[in-house]
């Protein structure tokens, strides 16, 4: 398994502290944009997240991208947390 974003040029985070993004440059000169929290979690885990995985901020503060505040979960699990009555 490859290390996420190994040997890639990274720019960011952009967009202020809340919901910030990073740009990851590819070999052909183009770039992809992803959420900063997702990028941090992928680096921490040493793998790319699956399409159905999201990063949850445990304290509800999207400005707090401390790795201890981030948790990987499925979209379904995340929706249950944020859309319960």
C-alpha positions in Angstrom: 0.0 0.0 0.0 1.3 3.4 -0.9 1.7 6.2 1.5 -1.0 8.9 0.9 0.3 11.8 -1.0 3.9 10.6 -1.0 6.2 12.9 -3.0 3.3 15.3 -3.8 3.4 19.0 -3.6 0.8 20.2 -1.1 -0.6 23.7 -0.8 -2.9 25.0 1.9 -4.8 24.8 4.0 -7.0 27.4 2.3 -10.4 28.9 3.2 -9.7 30.0 6.8 -9.9 27.7 9.7 -13.4 26.4 9.2 -13.9 23.7 6.5 -10.4 24.5 5.1 -9.0 22.6 2.1 -5.7 21.6 0.7 -4.6 21.3 -2.9 -2.6 18.2 -3.8 -0.6 18.5 -7.1 -0.5 15.5 -9.4 2.2 14.4 -11.8 0.5 16.0 -14.8 0.4 19.4 -13.2 -3.2 19.3 -12.2 -4.4 19.2 -8.6 -7.2 17.8 -6.5 -8.8 19.6 -3.6 -9.8 17.8 -0.4 -10.8 18.8 3.1 -7.9 19.5 5.4 -9.3 17.2 8.1 -9.5 14.3 5.6 -6.0 14.9 4.4 -4.7 14.9 8.0 -6.5 11.7 8.8 -5.2 9.9 5.7 -1.6 10.9 6.6 -2.2 9.8 10.2 -3.7 6.4 9.2 -1.1 5.8 6.3 -3.9 5.1 3.9 -6.5 6.8 1.7 -10.0 6.9 3.1 -12.7 4.9 1.3 -15.4 6.7 -0.6 -18.0 5.9 2.1 -15.7 7.1 5.0 -15.9 10.7 6.4 -14.0 12.5 9.1 -16.0 13.6 12.1 -15.0 16.4 14.5 -15.8 14.9 17.9 -16.3 18.2 19.6 -18.4 19.6 16.8 -15.8 22.4 16.2 -14.7 22.3 12.5 -11.9 24.6 13.3 -10.4 22.0 15.7 -8.3 19.8 13.3 -6.3 18.3 16.1 -5.9 14.6 15.2 -7.3 13.6 18.7 -10.5 15.4 17.7 -10.9 13.6 14.4 -12.7 10.3 14.0 -13.2 8.2 10.8 -16.7 6.8 10.3 -19.1 5.8 7.6 -21.4 8.4 6.0 -24.3 6.5 7.6 -22.8 6.7 11.1 -22.1 10.4 10.6 -25.6 11.2 9.4 -27.0 9.4 12.5 -24.9 11.7 14.8 -25.9 14.9 13.0 -29.4 14.2 11.9 -31.0 12.7 15.0 -34.1 14.4 16.6 
